[in-house]
Amino acid sequence: MTDLEILNKYQNERQTVECWTRVMGYFRPFSHFNTGKKSEFKERVWFVESNCVSCELKKAS
């Protein structure tokens, strides 16, 4: 069964996913953000530990 067939078969059982994020010290659903906050959220840079300079220094020693 292909992915498309699976999606079509279970279409009526699918649910929307609610994305929550931390804003000003508390968690809030993304769907409740105003236009400006949604724009700010999309511009965020996510931390990736493997790209961390101090992580590279620890690996080298």
PDB file of N, CA, C, O and CB in Angstrom:
ATOM      1  N   MET A   1       0.853  -1.187   0.000  1.00  0.00           N
ATOM      2  CA  MET A   1       0.000   0.000   0.000  1.00  0.00           C
ATOM      3  C   MET A   1       0.895   1.245   0.000  1.00  0.00           C
ATOM      4  O   MET A   1       1.830   1.344   0.795  1.00  0.00           O
ATOM      5  CB  MET A   1      -0.968   0.001   1.238  1.00  0.00           C
ATOM      6  N   THR A   2       0.608   2.169  -0.875  1.00  0.00           N
ATOM      7  CA  THR A   2       1.418   3.386  -0.976  1.00  0.00           C
ATOM      8  C   THR A   2       1.014   4.388   0.112  1.00  0.00           C
ATOM      9  O   THR A   2      -0.034   4.248   0.742  1.00  0.00           O
ATOM     10  CB  THR A   2       1.268   4.025  -2.380  1.00  0.00           C
ATOM     11  N   ASP A   3       1.853   5.389   0.317  1.00  0.00           N
ATOM     12  CA  ASP A   3       1.565   6.426   1.314  1.00  0.00           C
ATOM     13  C   ASP A   3       0.257   7.148   0.998  1.00  0.00           C
ATOM     14  O   ASP A   3      -0.532   7.436   1.898  1.00  0.00           O
ATOM     15  CB  ASP A   3       2.719   7.438   1.381  1.00  0.00           C
ATOM     16  N   LEU A   4       0.034   7.436  -0.275  1.00  0.00           N
ATOM     17  CA  LEU A   4      -1.182   8.134  -0.677  1.00  0.00           C
ATOM     18  C   LEU A   4      -2.436   7.289  -0.394  1.00  0.00           C
ATOM     19  O   LEU A   4      -3.460   7.811   0.046  1.00  0.00           O
ATOM     20  CB  LEU A   4      -1.112   8.494  -2.169  1.00  0.00           C
ATOM     21  N   GLU A   5      -2.339   6.001  -0.647  1.00  0.00           N
ATOM     22  CA  GLU A   5      -3.465   5.109  -0.350  1.00  0.00           C
ATOM     23  C   GLU A   5      -3.753   5.057   1.138  1.00  0.00           C
ATOM     24  O   GLU A   5      -4.913   5.038   1.549  1.00  0.00           O
ATOM     25  CB  GLU A   5      -3.184   3.705  -0.871  1.00  0.00           C
ATOM     26  N   ILE A   6      -2.711   5.032   1.942  1.00  0.00           N
ATOM     27  CA  ILE A   6      -2.878   5.024   3.404  1.00  0.00           C
ATOM     28  C   ILE A   6      -3.535   6.313   3.866  1.00  0.00           C
ATOM     29  O   ILE A   6      -4.450   6.281   4.690  1.00  0.00           O
ATOM     30  CB  ILE A   6      -1.516   4.837   4.114  1.00  0.00           C
ATOM     31  N   LEU A   7      -3.076   7.459   3.340  1.00  0.00           N
ATOM     32  CA  LEU A   7      -3.677   8.745   3.703  1.00  0.00           C
ATOM     33  C   LEU A   7      -5.152   8.794   3.347  1.00  0.00           C
ATOM     34  O   LEU A   7      -5.972   9.252   4.143  1.00  0.00           O
ATOM     35  CB  LEU A   7      -2.944   9.887   3.014  1.00  0.00           C
ATOM     36  N   ASN A   8      -5.490   8.328   2.163  1.00  0.00           N
ATOM     37  CA  ASN A   8      -6.882   8.335   1.730  1.00  0.00           C
ATOM     38  C   ASN A   8      -7.739   7.392   2.568  1.00  0.00           C
ATOM     39  O   ASN A   8      -8.881   7.716   2.893  1.00  0.00           O
ATOM     40  CB  ASN A   8      -6.974   7.951   0.263  1.00  0.00           C
ATOM     41  N   LYS A   9      -7.202   6.244   2.915  1.00  0.00           N
ATOM     42  CA  LYS A   9      -7.949   5.248   3.688  1.00  0.00           C
ATOM     43  C   LYS A   9      -8.286   5.758   5.082  1.00  0.00           C
ATOM     44  O   LYS A   9      -9.384   5.519   5.584  1.00  0.00           O
ATOM     45  CB  LYS A   9      -7.153   3.952   3.790  1.00  0.00           C
ATOM     46  N   TYR A  10      -7.340   6.464   5.711  1.00  0.00           N
ATOM     47  CA  TYR A  10      -7.514   6.912   7.095  1.00  0.00           C
ATOM     48  C   TYR A  10      -7.792   8.410   7.208  1.00  0.00           C
ATOM     49  O   TYR A  10      -7.596   8.989   8.276  1.00  0.00           O
ATOM     50  CB  TYR A  10      -6.284   6.568   7.901  1.00  0.00           C
ATOM     51  N   GLN A  11      -8.235   9.037   6.145  1.00  0.00           N
ATOM     52  CA  GLN A  11      -8.475  10.480   6.131  1.00  0.00           C
ATOM     53  C   GLN A  11      -9.435  10.916   7.237  1.00  0.00           C
ATOM     54  O   GLN A  11      -9.220  11.952   7.866  1.00  0.00           O
ATOM     55  CB  GLN A  11      -9.025  10.901   4.778  1.00  0.00           C
ATOM     56  N   ASN A  12     -10.491  10.137   7.481  1.00  0.00           N
ATOM     57  CA  ASN A  12     -11.493  10.522   8.483  1.00  0.00           C
ATOM     58  C   ASN A  12     -10.984  10.367   9.918  1.00  0.00           C
ATOM     59  O   ASN A  12     -11.631  10.855  10.845  1.00  0.00           O
ATOM     60  CB  ASN A  12     -12.748   9.689   8.299  1.00  0.00           C
ATOM     61  N   GLU A  13      -9.843   9.701  10.126  1.00  0.00           N
ATOM     62  CA  GLU A  13      -9.286   9.515  11.473  1.00  0.00           C
ATOM     63  C   GLU A  13      -8.170  10.506  11.796  1.00  0.00           C
ATOM     64  O   GLU A  13      -7.681  10.543  12.925  1.00  0.00           O
ATOM     65  CB  GLU A  13      -8.760   8.103  11.620  1.00  0.00           C
ATOM     66  N   ARG A  14      -7.768  11.306  10.813  1.00  0.00           N
ATOM     67  CA  ARG A  14      -6.662  12.237  11.022  1.00  0.00           C
ATOM     68  C   ARG A  14      -7.078  13.393  11.917  1.00  0.00           C
ATOM     69  O   ARG A  14      -8.243  13.792  11.936  1.00  0.00           O
ATOM     70  CB  ARG A  14      -6.154  12.769   9.687  1.00  0.00           C
ATOM     71  N   GLN A  15      -6.101  13.931  12.667  1.00  0.00           N
ATOM     72  CA  GLN A  15      -6.335  15.057  13.560  1.00  0.00           C
ATOM     73  C   GLN A  15      -5.283  16.118  13.293  1.00  0.00           C
ATOM     74  O   GLN A  15      -4.176  15.814  12.847  1.00  0.00           O
ATOM     75  CB  GLN A  15      -6.309  14.611  15.048  1.00  0.00           C
ATOM     76  N   THR A  16      -5.638  17.365  13.570  1.00  0.00           N
ATOM     77  CA  THR A  16      -4.646  18.429  13.439  1.00  0.00           C
ATOM     78  C   THR A  16      -3.699  18.378  14.637  1.00  0.00           C
ATOM     79  O   THR A  16      -4.099  18.014  15.743  1.00  0.00           O
ATOM     80  CB  THR A  16      -5.333  19.827  13.332  1.00  0.00           C
ATOM     81  N   VAL A  17      -2.462  18.742  14.405  1.00  0.00           N
ATOM     82  CA  VAL A  17      -1.449  18.748  15.454  1.00  0.00           C
ATOM     83  C   VAL A  17      -1.329  20.162  16.004  1.00  0.00           C
ATOM     84  O   VAL A  17      -1.201  21.117  15.238  1.00  0.00           O
ATOM     85  CB  VAL A  17      -0.077  18.238  14.918  1.00  0.00           C
ATOM     86  N   GLU A  18      -1.369  20.299  17.303  1.00  0.00           N
ATOM     87  CA  GLU A  18      -1.255  21.604  17.947  1.00  0.00           C
ATOM     88  C   GLU A  18       0.189  21.814  18.377  1.00  0.00           C
ATOM     89  O   GLU A  18       0.714  21.054  19.191  1.00  0.00           O
ATOM     90  CB  GLU A  18      -2.219  21.718  19.164  1.00  0.00           C
ATOM     91  N   CYS A  19       0.826  22.831  17.840  1.00  0.00           N
ATOM     92  CA  CYS A  19       2.209  23.156  18.177  1.00  0.00           C
ATOM     93  C   CYS A  19       2.214  24.153  19.335  1.00  0.00           C
ATOM     94  O   CYS A  19       1.601  25.216  19.237  1.00  0.00           O
ATOM     95  CB  CYS A  19       2.970  23.733  16.939  1.00  0.00           C
ATOM     96  N   TRP A  20       2.895  23.822  20.420  1.00  0.00           N
ATOM     97  CA  TRP A  20       3.017  24.708  21.578  1.00  0.00           C
ATOM     98  C   TRP A  20       4.454  25.189  21.662  1.00  0.00           C
ATOM     99  O   TRP A  20       5.384  24.468  21.300  1.00  0.00           O
ATOM    100  CB  TRP A  20       2.590  23.987  22.899  1.00  0.00           C
ATOM    101  N   THR A  21       4.627  26.407  22.139  1.00  0.00           N
ATOM    102  CA  THR A  21       5.966  26.943  22.327  1.00  0.00           C
ATOM    103  C   THR A  21       5.989  27.821  23.575  1.00  0.00           C
ATOM    104  O   THR A  21       4.951  28.286  24.046  1.00  0.00           O
ATOM    105  CB  THR A  21       6.421  27.745  21.080  1.00  0.00           C
ATOM    106  N   ARG A  22       7.171  28.031  24.089  1.00  0.00           N
ATOM    107  CA  ARG A  22       7.321  28.826  25.312  1.00  0.00           C
ATOM    108  C   ARG A  22       7.455  30.296  24.940  1.00  0.00           C
ATOM    109  O   ARG A  22       8.318  30.669  24.146  1.00  0.00           O
ATOM    110  CB  ARG A  22       8.555  28.355  26.141  1.00  0.00           C
ATOM    111  N   VAL A  23       6.602  31.117  25.515  1.00  0.00           N
ATOM    112  CA  VAL A  23       6.622  32.555  25.254  1.00  0.00           C
ATOM    113  C   VAL A  23       6.576  33.278  26.595  1.00  0.00           C
ATOM    114  O   VAL A  23       5.661  33.069  27.391  1.00  0.00           O
ATOM    115  CB  VAL A  23       5.425  32.989  24.334  1.00  0.00           C
ATOM    116  N   MET A  24       7.558  34.119  26.837  1.00  0.00           N
ATOM    117  CA  MET A  24       7.586  34.948  28.046  1.00  0.00           C
ATOM    118  C   MET A  24       7.391  34.122  29.314  1.00  0.00           C
ATOM    119  O   MET A  24       6.685  34.551  30.226  1.00  0.00           O
ATOM    120  CB  MET A  24       6.512  36.024  27.966  1.00  0.00           C
ATOM    121  N   GLY A  25       8.009  32.938  29.382  1.00  0.00           N
ATOM    122  CA  GLY A  25       8.000  32.137  30.593  1.00  0.00           C
ATOM    123  C   GLY A  25       6.857  31.158  30.736  1.00  0.00           C
ATOM    124  O   GLY A  25       6.783  30.456  31.745  1.00  0.00           O
ATOM    125  N   TYR A  26       5.963  31.084  29.768  1.00  0.00           N
ATOM    126  CA  TYR A  26       4.879  30.103  29.853  1.00  0.00           C
ATOM    127  C   TYR A  26       4.609  29.521  28.468  1.00  0.00           C
ATOM    128  O   TYR A  26       4.991  30.113  27.458  1.00  0.00           O
ATOM    129  CB  TYR A  26       3.590  30.749  30.438  1.00  0.00           C
ATOM    130  N   PHE A  27       3.958  28.376  28.420  1.00  0.00           N
ATOM    131  CA  PHE A  27       3.674  27.716  27.157  1.00  0.00           C
ATOM    132  C   PHE A  27       2.331  28.174  26.607  1.00  0.00           C
ATOM    133  O   PHE A  27       1.373  28.398  27.347  1.00  0.00           O
ATOM    134  CB  PHE A  27       3.690  26.198  27.330  1.00  0.00           C
ATOM    135  N   ARG A  28       2.291  28.305  25.275  1.00  0.00           N
ATOM    136  CA  ARG A  28       1.081  28.778  24.623  1.00  0.00           C
ATOM    137  C   ARG A  28       0.979  28.131  23.241  1.00  0.00           C
ATOM    138  O   ARG A  28       2.000  27.943  22.579  1.00  0.00           O
ATOM    139  CB  ARG A  28       1.075  30.332  24.516  1.00  0.00           C
ATOM    140  N   PRO A  29      -0.229  27.788  22.793  1.00  0.00           N
ATOM    141  CA  PRO A  29      -0.361  27.184  21.466  1.00  0.00           C
ATOM    142  C   PRO A  29      -0.093  28.197  20.356  1.00  0.00           C
ATOM    143  O   PRO A  29      -0.516  29.351  20.433  1.00  0.00           O
ATOM    144  CB  PRO A  29      -1.754  26.585  21.296  1.00  0.00           C
ATOM    145  N   PHE A  30       0.607  27.749  19.337  1.00  0.00           N
ATOM    146  CA  PHE A  30       0.961  28.603  18.202  1.00  0.00           C
ATOM    147  C   PHE A  30      -0.282  29.180  17.532  1.00  0.00           C
ATOM    148  O   PHE A  30      -0.250  30.309  17.042  1.00  0.00           O
ATOM    149  CB  PHE A  30       1.785  27.816  17.182  1.00  0.00           C
ATOM    150  N   SER A  31      -1.364  28.428  17.506  1.00  0.00           N
ATOM    151  CA  SER A  31      -2.582  28.881  16.830  1.00  0.00           C
ATOM    152  C   SER A  31      -3.194  30.116  17.489  1.00  0.00           C
ATOM    153  O   SER A  31      -4.000  30.807  16.866  1.00  0.00           O
ATOM    154  CB  SER A  31      -3.604  27.760  16.805  1.00  0.00           C
ATOM    155  N   HIS A  32      -2.827  30.404  18.734  1.00  0.00           N
ATOM    156  CA  HIS A  32      -3.370  31.569  19.444  1.00  0.00           C
ATOM    157  C   HIS A  32      -2.494  32.813  19.302  1.00  0.00           C
ATOM    158  O   HIS A  32      -2.824  33.867  19.846  1.00  0.00           O
ATOM    159  CB  HIS A  32      -3.541  31.241  20.914  1.00  0.00           C
ATOM    160  N   PHE A  33      -1.377  32.700  18.573  1.00  0.00           N
ATOM    161  CA  PHE A  33      -0.489  33.849  18.379  1.00  0.00           C
ATOM    162  C   PHE A  33      -1.130  34.880  17.461  1.00  0.00           C
ATOM    163  O   PHE A  33      -1.913  34.538  16.575  1.00  0.00           O
ATOM    164  CB  PHE A  33       0.860  33.396  17.802  1.00  0.00           C
ATOM    165  N   ASN A  34      -0.789  36.145  17.683  1.00  0.00           N
ATOM    166  CA  ASN A  34      -1.219  37.180  16.739  1.00  0.00           C
ATOM    167  C   ASN A  34      -0.251  37.185  15.551  1.00  0.00           C
ATOM    168  O   ASN A  34       0.741  36.456  15.561  1.00  0.00           O
ATOM    169  CB  ASN A  34      -1.273  38.595  17.430  1.00  0.00           C
ATOM    170  N   THR A  35      -0.525  37.981  14.551  1.00  0.00           N
ATOM    171  CA  THR A  35       0.265  37.997  13.320  1.00  0.00           C
ATOM    172  C   THR A  35       1.739  38.304  13.580  1.00  0.00           C
ATOM    173  O   THR A  35       2.616  37.660  13.005  1.00  0.00           O
ATOM    174  CB  THR A  35      -0.305  39.018  12.352  1.00  0.00           C
ATOM    175  N   GLY A  36       2.015  39.271  14.431  1.00  0.00           N
ATOM    176  CA  GLY A  36       3.390  39.647  14.732  1.00  0.00           C
ATOM    177  C   GLY A  36       4.153  38.545  15.435  1.00  0.00           C
ATOM    178  O   GLY A  36       5.319  38.306  15.125  1.00  0.00           O
ATOM    179  N   LYS A  37       3.517  37.872  16.375  1.00  0.00           N
ATOM    180  CA  LYS A  37       4.163  36.790  17.120  1.00  0.00           C
ATOM    181  C   LYS A  37       4.410  35.586  16.210  1.00  0.00           C
ATOM    182  O   LYS A  37       5.429  34.910  16.347  1.00  0.00           O
ATOM    183  CB  LYS A  37       3.300  36.376  18.334  1.00  0.00           C
ATOM    184  N   LYS A  38       3.479  35.308  15.272  1.00  0.00           N
ATOM    185  CA  LYS A  38       3.688  34.214  14.321  1.00  0.00           C
ATOM    186  C   LYS A  38       4.893  34.499  13.439  1.00  0.00           C
ATOM    187  O   LYS A  38       5.679  33.597  13.151  1.00  0.00           O
ATOM    188  CB  LYS A  38       2.434  33.999  13.454  1.00  0.00           C
ATOM    189  N   SER A  39       5.044  35.753  13.007  1.00  0.00           N
ATOM    190  CA  SER A  39       6.181  36.139  12.187  1.00  0.00           C
ATOM    191  C   SER A  39       7.484  35.977  12.968  1.00  0.00           C
ATOM    192  O   SER A  39       8.471  35.468  12.437  1.00  0.00           O
ATOM    193  CB  SER A  39       6.024  37.585  11.700  1.00  0.00           C
ATOM    194  N   GLU A  40       7.483  36.403  14.209  1.00  0.00           N
ATOM    195  CA  GLU A  40       8.663  36.271  15.070  1.00  0.00           C
ATOM    196  C   GLU A  40       9.013  34.796  15.273  1.00  0.00           C
ATOM    197  O   GLU A  40      10.187  34.427  15.241  1.00  0.00           O
ATOM    198  CB  GLU A  40       8.420  36.958  16.437  1.00  0.00           C
ATOM    199  N   PHE A  41       8.012  33.963  15.480  1.00  0.00           N
ATOM    200  CA  PHE A  41       8.219  32.532  15.689  1.00  0.00           C
ATOM    201  C   PHE A  41       8.907  31.897  14.475  1.00  0.00           C
ATOM    202  O   PHE A  41       9.809  31.073  14.631  1.00  0.00           O
ATOM    203  CB  PHE A  41       6.876  31.832  15.966  1.00  0.00           C
ATOM    204  N   LYS A  42       8.481  32.281  13.273  1.00  0.00           N
ATOM    205  CA  LYS A  42       9.046  31.710  12.049  1.00  0.00           C
ATOM    206  C   LYS A  42      10.489  32.159  11.820  1.00  0.00           C
ATOM    207  O   LYS A  42      11.236  31.476  11.119  1.00  0.00           O
ATOM    208  CB  LYS A  42       8.190  32.096  10.851  1.00  0.00           C
ATOM    209  N   GLU A  43      10.894  33.294  12.396  1.00  0.00           N
ATOM    210  CA  GLU A  43      12.251  33.803  12.220  1.00  0.00           C
ATOM    211  C   GLU A  43      13.230  33.257  13.256  1.00  0.00           C
ATOM    212  O   GLU A  43      14.430  33.512  13.163  1.00  0.00           O
ATOM    213  CB  GLU A  43      12.240  35.308  12.284  1.00  0.00           C
ATOM    214  N   ARG A  44      12.739  32.516  14.231  1.00  0.00           N
ATOM    215  CA  ARG A  44      13.608  31.992  15.288  1.00  0.00           C
ATOM    216  C   ARG A  44      14.663  31.047  14.714  1.00  0.00           C
ATOM    217  O   ARG A  44      14.423  30.334  13.740  1.00  0.00           O
ATOM    218  CB  ARG A  44      12.775  31.264  16.355  1.00  0.00           C
ATOM    219  N   VAL A  45      15.829  31.065  15.343  1.00  0.00           N
ATOM    220  CA  VAL A  45      16.907  30.157  14.983  1.00  0.00           C
ATOM    221  C   VAL A  45      16.950  29.078  16.060  1.00  0.00           C
ATOM    222  O   VAL A  45      17.085  29.377  17.247  1.00  0.00           O
ATOM    223  CB  VAL A  45      18.292  30.909  14.852  1.00  0.00           C
ATOM    224  N   TRP A  46      16.836  27.833  15.637  1.00  0.00           N
ATOM    225  CA  TRP A  46      16.795  26.728  16.589  1.00  0.00           C
ATOM    226  C   TRP A  46      18.202  26.294  16.964  1.00  0.00           C
ATOM    227  O   TRP A  46      19.076  26.202  16.102  1.00  0.00           O
ATOM    228  CB  TRP A  46      16.012  25.545  16.010  1.00  0.00           C
ATOM    229  N   PHE A  47      18.425  26.031  18.232  1.00  0.00           N
ATOM    230  CA  PHE A  47      19.715  25.595  18.757  1.00  0.00           C
ATOM    231  C   PHE A  47      19.978  24.149  18.341  1.00  0.00           C
ATOM    232  O   PHE A  47      19.135  23.272  18.530  1.00  0.00           O
ATOM    233  CB  PHE A  47      19.757  25.736  20.299  1.00  0.00           C
ATOM    234  N   VAL A  48      21.166  23.916  17.771  1.00  0.00           N
ATOM    235  CA  VAL A  48      21.583  22.564  17.400  1.00  0.00           C
ATOM    236  C   VAL A  48      22.879  22.286  18.147  1.00  0.00           C
ATOM    237  O   VAL A  48      23.904  22.913  17.881  1.00  0.00           O
ATOM    238  CB  VAL A  48      21.769  22.409  15.832  1.00  0.00           C
ATOM    239  N   GLU A  49      22.829  21.349  19.079  1.00  0.00           N
ATOM    240  CA  GLU A  49      23.968  21.090  19.950  1.00  0.00           C
ATOM    241  C   GLU A  49      25.217  20.694  19.163  1.00  0.00           C
ATOM    242  O   GLU A  49      26.326  21.068  19.544  1.00  0.00           O
ATOM    243  CB  GLU A  49      23.621  20.001  20.945  1.00  0.00           C
ATOM    244  N   SER A  50      25.054  19.953  18.087  1.00  0.00           N
ATOM    245  CA  SER A  50      26.219  19.510  17.314  1.00  0.00           C
ATOM    246  C   SER A  50      26.962  20.674  16.657  1.00  0.00           C
ATOM    247  O   SER A  50      28.132  20.533  16.302  1.00  0.00           O
ATOM    248  CB  SER A  50      25.785  18.517  16.247  1.00  0.00           C
ATOM    249  N   ASN A  51      26.298  21.826  16.491  1.00  0.00           N
ATOM    250  CA  ASN A  51      26.935  23.009  15.905  1.00  0.00           C
ATOM    251  C   ASN A  51      27.556  23.913  16.963  1.00  0.00           C
ATOM    252  O   ASN A  51      28.131  24.947  16.623  1.00  0.00           O
ATOM    253  CB  ASN A  51      25.924  23.797  15.092  1.00  0.00           C
ATOM    254  N   CYS A  52      27.453  23.554  18.209  1.00  0.00           N
ATOM    255  CA  CYS A  52      27.917  24.376  19.321  1.00  0.00           C
ATOM    256  C   CYS A  52      29.455  24.381  19.375  1.00  0.00           C
ATOM    257  O   CYS A  52      30.081  23.324  19.289  1.00  0.00           O
ATOM    258  CB  CYS A  52      27.327  23.858  20.659  1.00  0.00           C
ATOM    259  N   VAL A  53      30.054  25.557  19.515  1.00  0.00           N
ATOM    260  CA  VAL A  53      31.508  25.693  19.553  1.00  0.00           C
ATOM    261  C   VAL A  53      32.081  24.983  20.766  1.00  0.00           C
ATOM    262  O   VAL A  53      33.093  24.292  20.645  1.00  0.00           O
ATOM    263  CB  VAL A  53      31.911  27.170  19.566  1.00  0.00           C
ATOM    264  N   SER A  54      31.465  25.131  21.932  1.00  0.00           N
ATOM    265  CA  SER A  54      31.993  24.499  23.143  1.00  0.00           C
ATOM    266  C   SER A  54      31.917  22.966  23.028  1.00  0.00           C
ATOM    267  O   SER A  54      32.739  22.261  23.614  1.00  0.00           O
ATOM    268  CB  SER A  54      31.209  24.986  24.392  1.00  0.00           C
ATOM    269  N   CYS A  55      30.932  22.451  22.274  1.00  0.00           N
ATOM    270  CA  CYS A  55      30.847  21.011  22.059  1.00  0.00           C
ATOM    271  C   CYS A  55      32.029  20.514  21.239  1.00  0.00           C
ATOM    272  O   CYS A  55      32.578  19.444  21.504  1.00  0.00           O
ATOM    273  CB  CYS A  55      29.533  20.650  21.363  1.00  0.00           C
ATOM    274  N   GLU A  56      32.411  21.300  20.244  1.00  0.00           N
ATOM    275  CA  GLU A  56      33.554  20.955  19.409  1.00  0.00           C
ATOM    276  C   GLU A  56      34.841  20.970  20.228  1.00  0.00           C
ATOM    277  O   GLU A  56      35.711  20.122  20.025  1.00  0.00           O
ATOM    278  CB  GLU A  56      33.664  21.922  18.224  1.00  0.00           C
ATOM    279  N   LEU A  57      34.972  21.918  21.144  1.00  0.00           N
ATOM    280  CA  LEU A  57      36.169  21.981  21.984  1.00  0.00           C
ATOM    281  C   LEU A  57      36.251  20.781  22.907  1.00  0.00           C
ATOM    282  O   LEU A  57      37.339  20.261  23.151  1.00  0.00           O
ATOM    283  CB  LEU A  57      36.183  23.269  22.803  1.00  0.00           C
ATOM    284  N   LYS A  58      35.113  20.334  23.425  1.00  0.00           N
ATOM    285  CA  LYS A  58      35.084  19.157  24.315  1.00  0.00           C
ATOM    286  C   LYS A  58      35.491  17.898  23.546  1.00  0.00           C
ATOM    287  O   LYS A  58      36.200  17.049  24.085  1.00  0.00           O
ATOM    288  CB  LYS A  58      33.667  18.971  24.935  1.00  0.00           C
ATOM    289  N   LYS A  59      35.045  17.772  22.279  1.00  0.00           N
ATOM    290  CA  LYS A  59      35.384  16.607  21.480  1.00  0.00           C
ATOM    291  C   LYS A  59      36.876  16.572  21.168  1.00  0.00           C
ATOM    292  O   LYS A  59      37.474  15.498  21.108  1.00  0.00           O
ATOM    293  CB  LYS A  59      34.574  16.597  20.187  1.00  0.00           C
ATOM    294  N   ALA A  60      37.478  17.745  20.970  1.00  0.00           N
ATOM    295  CA  ALA A  60      38.884  17.822  20.600  1.00  0.00           C
ATOM    296  C   ALA A  60      39.812  17.448  21.762  1.00  0.00           C
ATOM    297  O   ALA A  60      40.915  16.951  21.536  1.00  0.00           O
ATOM    298  CB  ALA A  60      39.210  19.221  20.110  1.00  0.00           C
ATOM    299  N   SER A  61      39.373  17.682  22.995  1.00  0.00           N
ATOM    300  CA  SER A  61      40.263  17.406  24.142  1.00  0.00           C
ATOM    301  C   SER A  61      40.127  16.001  24.660  1.00  0.00           C
ATOM    302  O   SER A  61      40.807  15.626  25.615  1.00  0.00           O
ATOM    303  CB  SER A  61      39.987  18.369  25.264  1.00  0.00           C
TER     304      SER A  61
END
